[in-house]
Amino acid sequence: TSRMEARPEDIIRWTEGQAIIATGSPCGVIEFNGRSIPVAQCNNVYVFPAIGLGAIASGATRVTEAMLMAASRALADASPLVRNGEGALLPEIGTICEVTRSIAFEVGKAAQQSGVAEKMSDDALSQSIK
């Protein structure tokens, strides 16, 4: 958009295709030296619903820093770039339900480990998230 600090295609060019980019607005895919480089749209749609779901499903009495870190790690684990060494920084939006459940599960486990939620089995937590 007109308020971007830098255009993703310029960043890719300036870094000779080495930059990892996420923007606040959708940008699509950039072609560079015969490669297609996806630009992730970065906002809270992946994490905040999952934090709330994990907190509610686990019965957490509050949200801790450990729960926020668990959400961040779970989102990173869902990154195509992290998993495959290439692709977008963030998962495809079409996988949002699966990613949300995965993040919520890790948030719920962190709540239990932090002592702000009662211990329950992984199966019970998973069922509570569904």
C-alpha positions, -999 to 999 in steps of 0.1 A, spaced: 0 0 0 10 36 -1 21 36 35 46 8 33 81 17 44 95 -3 16 80 -24 -12 86 -61 -9 99 -64 -45 125 -38 -37 136 -56 -5 139 -88 -24 160 -71 -50 182 -52 -25 189 -84 -6 194 -106 -37 164 -127 -27 176 -134 9 151 -113 28 123 -130 48 93 -107 44 59 -103 60 37 -73 54 6 -58 70 -12 -59 36 -15 -87 11 12 -86 -15 12 -120 -31 42 -136 -48 74 -119 -61 93 -133 -90 131 -130 -86 158 -147 -107 134 -175 -117 121 -181 -82 87 -174 -68 90 -158 -33 57 -156 -14 52 -126 9 32 -134 40 6 -111 54 14 -107 90 -14 -98 115 -29 -112 146 -54 -136 129 -32 -166 136 -23 -160 172 -50 -141 191 -79 -164 185 -57 -194 194 -45 -178 226 -81 -172 237 -92 -207 226 -63 -223 245 -69 -203 276 -106 -211 276 -102 -248 267 -76 -253 295 -96 -233 320 -67 -209 325 -73 -182 351 -50 -157 333 -27 -155 303 10 -158 311 41 -149 293 48 -186 289 15 -190 271 23 -162 247 57 -177 240 40 -211 234 17 -195 209 47 -179 191 66 -211 190 36 -231 177 31 -205 149 68 -207 140 65 -245 139 36 -241 113 58 -218 91 64 -233 56 97 -215 56 108 -230 89 94 -265 81 107 -267 45 134 -242 42 114 -223 16 80 -208 12 61 -181 30 70 -170 66 34 -177 77 11 -206 69 -15 -203 42 -47 -187 54 -66 -219 42 -49 -238 71 -61 -213 97 -84 -238 116 -57 -265 118 -30 -239 128 -54 -223 154 -61 -257 170 -24 -265 171 -15 -231 187 -44 -234 212 -32 -268 223 3 -255 230 -12 -225 248 -33 -249 270 -3 -270 278 17 -239 288 -12 -228 310 -10 -261 328 27 -259 332 25 -224 345 0 -235 371 -28 -212 359 -49 -242 347 -57 -276 361 -38 -305 347 -56 -326 321 -46 -352 296 -35 -342 261 -66 -360 248 -89 -341 272 -73 -308 261 -76 -317 224 -113 -325 229 -119 -293 248 -103 -273 219 -125 -290 193 
